[in-house]
Amino acid sequence: MTSTASGQVRRYLPAQRLIHWVGVGSFLILLFSGLALLFPPLAFLAAGGLSRLIHRLAVAPFILLPVLYAVLLPHQAKELLLESFTYTRDDLAWFKHMPAYVLGRTKGLPPQGRINAGQKIHHASTFLMFVTVAASGFVLWFGVGRLGPDGHALTAMIHDLSVLGLSVLMIGHVYFTFLYDALSGMVTGFVTEQYARMEHLKWFEALAAPVAVAAAPASTTETPAEAGPAEPPQP
């Protein structure tokens, strides 16, 4: 665990924060450039094909984000994918407290790991809708002449519903970020120890354990130099 004297805990690496903000930016560009094709008040942006061009340019960083994540942070990418679809007994118990959690009440929350049960739902849904929005978008882009009226309507509906779902997830993500004062995690990479204990107690205790062992007096004849430095686990 990396921490500071002020009780801060490292939550995200610089590469994780970069990927997150590139994802946010590219999704918002895709969202509003797409709305220009559907929402009459924004139709002026579609004049001359400008919004269509912007939409297609923003596809590249959006689609490449998972690849970038897997290349730069293979361990964290695999961990995130597995955790997002794995639920423990404490995760299932967490859902009983979800109504109170939505209102900002955390009393009695079961201890959670690196991502809590609500975040698992968010991440898993984001993964699935990323696949559907990307696949349907490419079909609309490259296969529009071969779809036929019914195929085009069905593909467009899948694409639009996927965008709607991702937008709802983004709004919920922003809501909980400010409700629980977690923005610093994606700005500086650090969160407060209080937040870590409240939201991710299992994760925090797993991070803190090696630090406590390293700080404890030696109980054997092995000297610190012989033991070597303790390596903190990846966040």
Backbone as CSV, one residue per row, in Angstrom:
resi,resn,N_x,N_y,N_z,CA_x,CA_y,CA_z,C_x,C_y,C_z
1,MET,0.843,-1.197,0.000,0.000,0.000,0.000,0.867,1.231,0.000
2,THR,0.537,2.199,-0.805,1.215,3.475,-0.804,0.332,4.474,-0.086
3,SER,0.864,5.101,0.941,0.065,6.059,1.692,0.921,7.248,2.066
4,THR,0.268,8.298,2.530,0.957,9.493,2.966,0.679,9.709,4.433
5,ALA,1.388,10.668,5.017,1.209,10.942,6.444,-0.178,11.483,6.742
6,SER,-0.860,11.995,5.734,-2.191,12.569,5.948,-3.290,11.537,5.843
7,GLY,-2.948,10.250,5.792,-3.964,9.206,5.766,-4.548,8.969,4.395
8,GLN,-3.768,9.154,3.345,-4.219,8.910,1.982,-3.752,7.529,1.512
9,VAL,-4.579,6.866,0.740,-4.282,5.532,0.235,-4.313,5.553,-1.285
10,ARG,-3.280,5.008,-1.921,-3.271,4.990,-3.385,-4.314,4.011,-3.891
11,ARG,-5.182,4.538,-4.734,-6.293,3.750,-5.262,-6.077,3.378,-6.733
12,TYR,-5.561,4.327,-7.518,-5.392,4.094,-8.943,-4.012,4.535,-9.417
13,LEU,-3.466,3.780,-10.355,-2.199,4.120,-10.979,-2.408,5.201,-12.045
14,PRO,-1.348,5.927,-12.423,-1.497,6.964,-13.460,-2.100,6.435,-14.759
15,ALA,-1.693,5.252,-15.196,-2.236,4.697,-16.440,-3.727,4.416,-16.321
16,GLN,-4.179,3.974,-15.151,-5.608,3.732,-14.942,-6.400,5.027,-15.027
17,ARG,-5.843,6.072,-14.459,-6.535,7.371,-14.489,-6.572,7.923,-15.914
18,LEU,-5.483,7.759,-16.664,-5.450,8.230,-18.046,-6.508,7.513,-18.877
19,ILE,-6.573,6.198,-18.756,-7.553,5.418,-19.517,-8.971,5.827,-19.142
20,HIS,-9.205,6.062,-17.860,-10.524,6.479,-17.394,-10.951,7.792,-18.052
21,TRP,-10.068,8.802,-18.039,-10.453,10.114,-18.555,-10.538,10.126,-20.081
22,VAL,-9.714,9.340,-20.753,-9.852,9.217,-22.210,-11.195,8.566,-22.537
23,GLY,-11.582,7.582,-21.734,-12.876,6.939,-21.918,-14.029,7.897,-21.717
24,VAL,-13.941,8.712,-20.675,-14.992,9.707,-20.408,-15.097,10.689,-21.568
25,GLY,-13.948,11.229,-21.983,-13.958,12.222,-23.055,-14.476,11.672,-24.366
26,SER,-13.992,10.503,-24.759,-14.422,9.932,-26.038,-15.899,9.557,-26.010
27,PHE,-16.388,9.047,-24.860,-17.804,8.686,-24.789,-18.688,9.921,-24.906
28,LEU,-18.324,11.006,-24.236,-19.136,12.228,-24.305,-19.149,12.793,-25.722
29,ILE,-18.008,12.746,-26.406,-17.968,13.210,-27.795,-18.871,12.345,-28.675
30,LEU,-18.797,11.027,-28.475,-19.656,10.122,-29.240,-21.130,10.371,-28.934
31,LEU,-21.430,10.588,-27.654,-22.823,10.798,-27.240,-23.419,12.036,-27.903
32,PHE,-22.730,13.170,-27.800,-23.311,14.417,-28.300,-23.242,14.519,-29.829
33,SER,-22.216,13.932,-30.432,-22.184,13.939,-31.897,-23.252,13.010,-32.456
34,GLY,-23.577,11.937,-31.728,-24.654,11.046,-32.149,-26.017,11.677,-31.975
35,LEU,-26.177,12.440,-30.879,-27.461,13.109,-30.642,-27.773,14.127,-31.733
36,ALA,-26.725,14.678,-32.348,-26.947,15.654,-33.410,-27.697,15.047,-34.584
37,LEU,-27.612,13.719,-34.726,-28.309,13.039,-35.815,-29.742,12.687,-35.456
38,LEU,-30.065,12.750,-34.158,-31.381,12.299,-33.704,-32.212,13.390,-33.051
39,PHE,-31.554,14.397,-32.489,-32.231,15.411,-31.681,-32.310,16.708,-32.487
40,PRO,-33.510,17.108,-32.899,-33.658,18.276,-33.784,-32.937,19.539,-33.328
41,PRO,-32.966,19.929,-32.031,-32.265,21.165,-31.640,-30.763,21.141,-31.917
42,LEU,-30.189,19.940,-32.065,-28.756,19.835,-32.347,-28.493,19.511,-33.816
43,ALA,-29.525,19.569,-34.634,-29.391,19.172,-36.039,-28.392,20.053,-36.782
44,PHE,-28.207,21.297,-36.329,-27.275,22.193,-37.032,-25.845,21.641,-37.001
45,LEU,-25.535,20.797,-35.993,-24.203,20.211,-35.912,-23.976,19.148,-36.974
46,ALA,-25.073,18.626,-37.510,-24.966,17.576,-38.521,-24.806,18.141,-39.931
47,ALA,-24.936,19.473,-40.067,-24.840,20.088,-41.389,-23.469,19.816,-42.005
48,GLY,-23.480,19.386,-43.243,-22.227,19.118,-43.931,-21.516,17.867,-43.456
49,GLY,-22.171,17.069,-42.632,-21.569,15.828,-42.151,-20.547,16.015,-41.043
50,LEU,-20.522,17.212,-40.395,-19.528,17.479,-39.356,-19.668,16.542,-38.170
51,SER,-20.888,16.374,-37.661,-21.086,15.531,-36.485,-20.761,14.072,-36.801
52,ARG,-21.073,13.633,-38.028,-20.762,12.257,-38.426,-19.248,12.034,-38.442
53,LEU,-18.506,13.033,-38.948,-17.048,12.930,-38.977,-16.481,12.878,-37.557
54,ILE,-16.975,13.765,-36.696,-16.512,13.790,-35.304,-16.828,12.464,-34.621
55,HIS,-18.008,11.945,-34.878,-18.437,10.682,-34.271,-17.484,9.551,-34.655
56,ARG,-17.132,9.483,-35.931,-16.267,8.400,-36.397,-14.832,8.572,-35.911
57,LEU,-14.373,9.805,-35.761,-13.027,10.032,-35.244,-12.929,9.633,-33.773
58,ALA,-14.003,9.862,-33.014,-13.991,9.546,-31.585,-14.113,8.051,-31.317
59,VAL,-14.512,7.301,-32.346,-14.650,5.854,-32.176,-13.306,5.209,-31.856
60,ALA,-12.246,5.681,-32.501,-10.931,5.044,-32.363,-10.454,4.977,-30.912
61,PRO,-10.349,6.107,-30.189,-9.897,6.009,-28.795,-10.854,5.229,-27.909
62,PHE,-12.161,5.326,-28.200,-13.148,4.615,-27.385,-12.988,3.099,-27.527
63,ILE,-12.846,2.633,-28.764,-12.740,1.196,-29.036,-11.402,0.638,-28.561
64,LEU,-10.348,1.442,-28.648,-9.014,0.960,-28.307,-8.725,0.954,-26.805
65,LEU,-9.608,1.529,-26.000,-9.351,1.612,-24.556,-9.128,0.247,-23.901
66,PRO,-9.981,-0.763,-24.154,-9.725,-2.070,-23.530,-8.382,-2.675,-23.955
67,VAL,-8.020,-2.467,-25.216,-6.738,-2.971,-25.699,-5.593,-2.265,-24.986
68,LEU,-5.710,-0.937,-24.851,-4.690,-0.157,-24.152,-4.561,-0.598,-22.707
69,TYR,-5.691,-0.839,-22.065,-5.694,-1.286,-20.668,-4.974,-2.636,-20.549
70,ALA,-5.303,-3.559,-21.455,-4.707,-4.897,-21.395,-3.211,-4.863,-21.670
71,VAL,-2.770,-3.942,-22.524,-1.350,-3.848,-22.853,-0.557,-3.184,-21.736
72,LEU,-1.076,-2.069,-21.223,-0.351,-1.310,-20.205,-0.449,-1.943,-18.821
73,LEU,-1.618,-2.509,-18.524,-1.865,-3.039,-17.178,-2.533,-4.412,-17.271
74,PRO,-1.835,-5.411,-17.763,-2.461,-6.727,-17.950,-2.981,-7.334,-16.657
75,HIS,-2.224,-7.197,-15.562,-2.663,-7.770,-14.281,-3.932,-7.093,-13.791
76,GLN,-3.944,-5.765,-13.830,-5.124,-5.030,-13.356,-6.337,-5.248,-14.251
77,ALA,-6.106,-5.378,-15.568,-7.215,-5.607,-16.494,-7.873,-6.959,-16.221
78,LYS,-7.059,-7.977,-16.035,-7.594,-9.314,-15.743,-8.316,-9.311,-14.401
79,GLU,-7.727,-8.653,-13.412,-8.334,-8.582,-12.084,-9.684,-7.885,-12.135
80,LEU,-9.761,-6.782,-12.862,-11.011,-6.040,-12.959,-12.100,-6.863,-13.631
81,LEU,-11.733,-7.556,-14.710,-12.717,-8.361,-15.432,-13.248,-9.502,-14.565
82,LEU,-12.361,-10.202,-13.881,-12.777,-11.318,-13.035,-13.617,-10.845,-11.856
83,GLU,-13.173,-9.789,-11.197,-13.898,-9.293,-10.019,-15.291,-8.791,-10.381
84,SER,-15.422,-8.210,-11.562,-16.711,-7.624,-11.960,-17.797,-8.677,-12.149
85,PHE,-17.412,-9.929,-12.362,-18.391,-10.988,-12.571,-18.328,-12.056,-11.475
86,THR,-17.696,-11.733,-10.346,-17.572,-12.672,-9.231,-18.197,-12.071,-7.983
87,TYR,-19.139,-12.794,-7.382,-19.844,-12.269,-6.217,-19.661,-13.193,-5.014
88,THR,-19.385,-12.587,-3.875,-19.218,-13.318,-2.625,-20.484,-13.189,-1.787
89,ARG,-20.501,-13.880,-0.662,-21.649,-13.777,0.245,-21.805,-12.350,0.769
90,ASP,-20.678,-11.697,1.043,-20.738,-10.306,1.499,-21.293,-9.384,0.419
91,ASP,-20.986,-9.683,-0.852,-21.538,-8.884,-1.946,-23.060,-9.011,-1.992
92,LEU,-23.553,-10.231,-1.850,-25.002,-10.443,-1.881,-25.670,-9.768,-0.692
93,ALA,-25.011,-9.800,0.470,-25.553,-9.119,1.645,-25.541,-7.612,1.444
94,TRP,-24.572,-7.105,0.665,-24.466,-5.662,0.417,-25.715,-5.128,-0.266
95,PHE,-26.298,-5.939,-1.158,-27.467,-5.477,-1.891,-28.662,-5.195,-0.975
96,LYS,-28.705,-5.841,0.191,-29.784,-5.567,1.136,-29.687,-4.140,1.682
97,HIS,-28.470,-3.598,1.673,-28.248,-2.242,2.174,-28.256,-1.205,1.059
98,MET,-28.486,-1.658,-0.173,-28.362,-0.755,-1.312,-29.299,0.457,-1.248
99,PRO,-30.587,0.296,-0.850,-31.453,1.484,-0.775,-30.887,2.562,0.150
100,ALA,-30.362,2.150,1.309,-29.769,3.124,2.223,-28.494,3.706,1.629
101,TYR,-27.723,2.869,0.948,-26.466,3.314,0.336,-26.731,4.391,-0.713
102,VAL,-27.788,4.226,-1.481,-28.144,5.211,-2.511,-28.418,6.572,-1.880
103,LEU,-28.893,6.562,-0.644,-29.209,7.803,0.063,-28.036,8.314,0.895
104,GLY,-26.889,7.660,0.789,-25.703,8.137,1.491,-25.500,7.552,2.867
105,ARG,-26.190,6.456,3.174,-26.058,5.834,4.488,-25.256,4.542,4.369
106,THR,-24.202,4.439,5.136,-23.305,3.290,5.021,-23.246,2.439,6.285
107,LYS,-24.036,2.752,7.270,-24.008,1.992,8.513,-24.428,0.543,8.257
108,GLY,-23.629,-0.385,8.740,-23.953,-1.797,8.616,-23.585,-2.428,7.294
109,LEU,-22.868,-1.710,6.425,-22.474,-2.290,5.143,-21.534,-3.477,5.357
110,PRO,-21.771,-4.605,4.704,-20.829,-5.727,4.791,-19.479,-5.306,4.211
111,PRO,-18.373,-5.813,4.729,-17.051,-5.439,4.206,-16.908,-5.850,2.742
112,GLN,-16.312,-4.951,1.963,-16.185,-5.177,0.531,-14.717,-5.214,0.095
113,GLY,-14.498,-5.792,-1.086,-13.154,-5.894,-1.630,-12.760,-4.655,-2.406
114,ARG,-11.887,-4.830,-3.395,-11.366,-3.690,-4.147,-12.465,-2.921,-4.860
115,ILE,-13.491,-3.621,-5.339,-14.682,-2.957,-5.856,-15.889,-3.549,-5.134
116,ASN,-16.807,-2.690,-4.727,-17.951,-3.189,-3.973,-19.000,-3.787,-4.911
117,ALA,-20.041,-4.353,-4.332,-21.033,-5.070,-5.133,-21.725,-4.161,-6.142
118,GLY,-22.002,-2.925,-5.746,-22.615,-1.982,-6.673,-21.706,-1.658,-7.840
119,GLN,-20.425,-1.496,-7.551,-19.459,-1.226,-8.611,-19.304,-2.425,-9.537
120,LYS,-19.453,-3.621,-8.998,-19.387,-4.813,-9.837,-20.519,-4.810,-10.867
121,ILE,-21.722,-4.467,-10.411,-22.852,-4.365,-11.336,-22.559,-3.314,-12.396
122,HIS,-22.028,-2.177,-11.962,-21.710,-1.089,-12.886,-20.674,-1.525,-13.921
123,HIS,-19.577,-2.129,-13.455,-18.510,-2.528,-14.366,-18.979,-3.622,-15.325
124,ALA,-19.677,-4.623,-14.798,-20.147,-5.718,-15.649,-21.106,-5.197,-16.722
125,SER,-22.018,-4.321,-16.331,-22.968,-3.748,-17.288,-22.249,-2.903,-18.327
126,THR,-21.235,-2.157,-17.880,-20.460,-1.333,-18.810,-19.735,-2.203,-19.827
127,PHE,-19.131,-3.298,-19.357,-18.444,-4.206,-20.276,-19.402,-4.735,-21.343
128,LEU,-20.563,-5.214,-20.894,-21.515,-5.828,-21.825,-22.058,-4.809,-22.819
129,MET,-22.387,-3.611,-22.339,-22.939,-2.602,-23.242,-21.869,-1.993,-24.143
130,PHE,-20.625,-2.020,-23.684,-19.531,-1.598,-24.570,-19.483,-2.518,-25.792
131,VAL,-19.631,-3.806,-25.565,-19.609,-4.770,-26.665,-20.783,-4.536,-27.611
132,THR,-21.983,-4.356,-27.055,-23.162,-4.200,-27.918,-23.144,-2.874,-28.675
133,VAL,-22.686,-1.798,-28.022,-22.673,-0.499,-28.713,-21.597,-0.484,-29.791
134,ALA,-20.453,-1.120,-29.514,-19.374,-1.150,-30.505,-19.759,-2.039,-31.696
135,ALA,-20.280,-3.232,-31.411,-20.640,-4.156,-32.483,-21.751,-3.586,-33.363
136,SER,-22.782,-3.047,-32.739,-23.892,-2.483,-33.523,-23.443,-1.249,-34.296
137,GLY,-22.533,-0.463,-33.711,-22.039,0.717,-34.407,-21.265,0.361,-35.660
138,PHE,-20.419,-0.660,-35.563,-19.659,-1.077,-36.739,-20.566,-1.681,-37.814
139,VAL,-21.608,-2.391,-37.385,-22.556,-2.945,-38.363,-23.278,-1.805,-39.095
140,LEU,-23.674,-0.781,-38.345,-24.342,0.365,-38.970,-23.400,1.121,-39.893
141,TRP,-22.125,1.150,-39.535,-21.149,1.895,-40.323,-20.771,1.166,-41.612
142,PHE,-20.444,-0.116,-41.486,-19.904,-0.844,-42.630,-20.919,-1.752,-43.337
143,GLY,-22.025,-2.050,-42.657,-22.956,-2.994,-43.269,-24.316,-2.427,-43.553
144,VAL,-24.445,-1.104,-43.513,-25.759,-0.492,-43.636,-26.438,-0.837,-44.956
145,GLY,-25.679,-0.978,-46.035,-26.286,-1.272,-47.327,-26.779,-2.696,-47.462
146,ARG,-26.371,-3.566,-46.551,-26.738,-4.983,-46.644,-27.719,-5.416,-45.554
147,LEU,-28.133,-4.497,-44.709,-28.992,-4.860,-43.573,-30.456,-5.016,-43.954
148,GLY,-30.929,-4.192,-44.866,-32.355,-4.167,-45.144,-33.061,-3.322,-44.095
149,PRO,-34.305,-2.935,-44.345,-35.029,-2.055,-43.408,-35.163,-2.653,-41.999
150,ASP,-35.545,-3.922,-41.915,-35.739,-4.533,-40.602,-34.414,-4.703,-39.869
151,GLY,-33.394,-5.147,-40.571,-32.091,-5.322,-39.947,-31.507,-4.010,-39.476
152,HIS,-31.693,-2.970,-40.279,-31.190,-1.644,-39.897,-31.922,-1.134,-38.655
153,ALA,-33.231,-1.305,-38.617,-34.018,-0.845,-37.471,-33.611,-1.576,-36.195
154,LEU,-33.421,-2.911,-36.302,-33.035,-3.692,-35.137,-31.638,-3.291,-34.640
155,THR,-30.689,-3.130,-35.560,-29.331,-2.763,-35.177,-29.298,-1.369,-34.559
156,ALA,-30.050,-0.450,-35.147,-30.117,0.911,-34.609,-30.724,0.917,-33.215
157,MET,-31.737,0.076,-33.001,-32.364,0.001,-31.680,-31.371,-0.527,-30.640
158,ILE,-30.599,-1.564,-30.993,-29.589,-2.106,-30.076,-28.548,-1.039,-29.753
159,HIS,-28.134,-0.308,-30.773,-27.131,0.741,-30.580,-27.666,1.842,-29.661
160,ASP,-28.884,2.294,-29.939,-29.453,3.387,-29.148,-29.713,2.961,-27.695
161,LEU,-30.206,1.742,-27.503,-30.450,1.266,-26.138,-29.137,1.090,-25.376
162,SER,-28.097,0.667,-26.066,-26.792,0.525,-25.424,-26.256,1.881,-24.990
163,VAL,-26.409,2.880,-25.852,-25.976,4.244,-25.507,-26.782,4.766,-24.326
164,LEU,-28.083,4.510,-24.333,-28.927,4.942,-23.219,-28.476,4.288,-21.921
165,GLY,-28.196,2.980,-21.979,-27.738,2.278,-20.788,-26.417,2.822,-20.275
166,LEU,-25.465,3.067,-21.176,-24.168,3.618,-20.779,-24.329,5.019,-20.184
167,SER,-25.266,5.790,-20.724,-25.505,7.142,-20.199,-26.066,7.093,-18.784
168,VAL,-26.991,6.169,-18.544,-27.557,6.005,-17.200,-26.468,5.567,-16.221
169,LEU,-25.630,4.638,-16.651,-24.536,4.182,-15.796,-23.570,5.323,-15.483
170,MET,-23.309,6.173,-16.465,-22.407,7.303,-16.248,-23.000,8.284,-15.243
171,ILE,-24.292,8.555,-15.364,-24.952,9.468,-14.429,-24.897,8.905,-13.014
172,GLY,-25.180,7.607,-12.877,-25.095,6.972,-11.565,-23.683,7.007,-11.013
173,HIS,-22.697,6.785,-11.878,-21.299,6.810,-11.468,-20.922,8.192,-10.926
174,VAL,-21.331,9.238,-11.634,-21.038,10.603,-11.191,-21.734,10.894,-9.865
175,TYR,-22.977,10.444,-9.742,-23.738,10.668,-8.508,-23.026,10.073,-7.298
176,PHE,-22.628,8.812,-7.385,-21.979,8.157,-6.248,-20.571,8.707,-6.003
177,THR,-19.911,9.149,-7.068,-18.578,9.735,-6.906,-18.634,10.960,-6.012
178,PHE,-19.623,11.828,-6.249,-19.721,13.044,-5.436,-20.418,12.785,-4.103
179,LEU,-21.328,11.827,-4.066,-22.006,11.500,-2.816,-21.014,11.023,-1.767
180,TYR,-20.040,10.217,-2.195,-19.076,9.653,-1.260,-17.678,10.267,-1.403
181,ASP,-17.609,11.414,-2.075,-16.366,12.199,-2.154,-15.198,11.336,-2.630
182,ALA,-15.398,10.661,-3.756,-14.382,9.733,-4.270,-13.653,10.264,-5.494
183,LEU,-13.908,11.522,-5.871,-13.316,12.065,-7.090,-11.791,12.085,-7.043
184,SER,-11.227,12.278,-5.858,-9.768,12.375,-5.739,-9.076,11.116,-6.264
185,GLY,-9.758,9.980,-6.197,-9.164,8.736,-6.675,-8.763,8.811,-8.133
186,MET,-9.611,9.451,-8.955,-9.321,9.561,-10.378,-8.644,10.874,-10.750
187,VAL,-8.401,11.741,-9.775,-7.680,12.988,-10.026,-6.233,12.871,-9.567
188,THR,-6.047,12.451,-8.324,-4.697,12.328,-7.774,-4.233,10.878,-7.678
189,GLY,-5.175,9.945,-7.749,-4.832,8.535,-7.568,-4.994,8.071,-6.133
190,PHE,-5.268,9.005,-5.206,-5.366,8.675,-3.790,-6.768,8.947,-3.261
191,VAL,-7.191,8.126,-2.283,-8.427,8.348,-1.548,-8.091,8.393,-0.068
192,THR,-9.018,8.886,0.731,-8.760,8.945,2.161,-8.851,7.556,2.773
193,GLU,-8.161,7.378,3.868,-8.227,6.100,4.578,-9.649,5.842,5.057
194,GLN,-10.341,6.910,5.443,-11.730,6.760,5.899,-12.602,6.195,4.784
195,TYR,-12.429,6.709,3.566,-13.196,6.203,2.435,-12.848,4.743,2.159
196,ALA,-11.564,4.418,2.180,-11.127,3.053,1.904,-11.723,2.072,2.906
197,ARG,-11.743,2.460,4.181,-12.319,1.584,5.208,-13.826,1.434,5.031
198,MET,-14.495,2.523,4.686,-15.952,2.510,4.581,-16.426,1.701,3.368
199,GLU,-15.779,1.911,2.213,-16.248,1.319,0.965,-15.582,-0.017,0.634
200,HIS,-14.315,-0.188,1.047,-13.536,-1.340,0.579,-12.668,-1.894,1.714
201,LEU,-13.307,-2.272,2.802,-12.569,-2.667,3.998,-11.651,-3.863,3.744
202,LYS,-12.144,-4.868,3.040,-11.310,-6.047,2.762,-10.069,-5.656,1.963
203,TRP,-10.254,-4.829,0.971,-9.141,-4.365,0.137,-8.146,-3.563,0.970
204,PHE,-8.662,-2.670,1.805,-7.792,-1.837,2.621,-6.978,-2.684,3.597
205,GLU,-7.632,-3.640,4.231,-6.917,-4.482,5.203,-5.868,-5.350,4.514
206,ALA,-6.171,-5.807,3.293,-5.185,-6.602,2.554,-3.977,-5.759,2.179
207,LEU,-4.201,-4.482,1.867,-3.104,-3.584,1.549,-2.296,-3.227,2.788
208,ALA,-3.000,-3.036,3.902,-2.342,-2.590,5.125,-1.514,-3.687,5.773
209,ALA,-1.876,-4.954,5.569,-1.196,-6.055,6.252,0.302,-6.095,5.993
210,PRO,0.784,-6.031,4.744,2.233,-6.069,4.527,2.958,-4.898,5.163
211,VAL,2.279,-3.721,5.198,2.903,-2.555,5.802,3.080,-2.773,7.291
212,ALA,2.059,-3.374,7.936,2.132,-3.631,9.371,3.232,-4.637,9.677
213,VAL,3.362,-5.664,8.841,4.398,-6.669,9.047,5.778,-6.053,8.898
214,ALA,5.927,-5.201,7.894,7.225,-4.591,7.653,7.614,-3.655,8.783
215,ALA,6.600,-3.027,9.428,6.889,-2.073,10.487,7.082,-2.739,11.831
216,ALA,6.666,-4.007,11.961,6.744,-4.691,13.251,8.183,-5.063,13.577
217,PRO,8.556,-5.118,14.895,9.910,-5.518,15.274,10.197,-6.932,14.806
218,ALA,11.431,-7.188,14.392,11.816,-8.515,13.921,11.741,-9.508,15.062
219,SER,11.122,-10.657,14.796,10.953,-11.666,15.839,11.915,-12.834,15.633
220,THR,12.767,-12.724,14.620,13.741,-13.774,14.366,15.122,-13.161,14.341
221,THR,16.091,-13.961,14.083,17.463,-13.473,14.034,17.794,-12.870,12.684
222,GLU,16.857,-12.912,11.733,17.086,-12.367,10.406,17.095,-10.857,10.464
223,THR,18.076,-10.227,9.918,18.166,-8.776,9.943,17.337,-8.199,8.819
224,PRO,16.948,-6.893,8.915,16.174,-6.288,7.830,16.899,-6.371,6.502
225,ALA,18.220,-6.253,6.535,18.961,-6.305,5.265,18.850,-7.679,4.626
226,GLU,18.827,-8.718,5.470,18.701,-10.067,4.931,17.298,-10.345,4.411
227,ALA,16.334,-9.754,5.110,14.940,-9.994,4.732,14.595,-9.315,3.419
228,GLY,15.225,-8.168,3.161,14.921,-7.434,1.926,13.703,-6.550,2.111
229,PRO,13.518,-5.566,1.264,12.391,-4.649,1.397,11.063,-5.318,1.080
230,ALA,10.049,-4.916,1.807,8.701,-5.440,1.531,8.155,-4.736,0.326
231,GLU,7.583,-5.499,-0.609,7.003,-4.913,-1.817,5.503,-4.799,-1.636
232,PRO,4.964,-3.574,-1.749,3.516,-3.412,-1.632,2.821,-4.032,-2.809
233,PRO,1.652,-4.616,-2.599,0.899,-5.202,-3.719,0.375,-4.129,-4.641
234,GLN,-0.025,-4.529,-5.837,-0.627,-3.592,-6.773,-1.981,-3.174,-6.252
235,PRO,-2.330,-1.908,-6.433,-3.671,-1.489,-6.002,-4.733,-2.051,-6.907
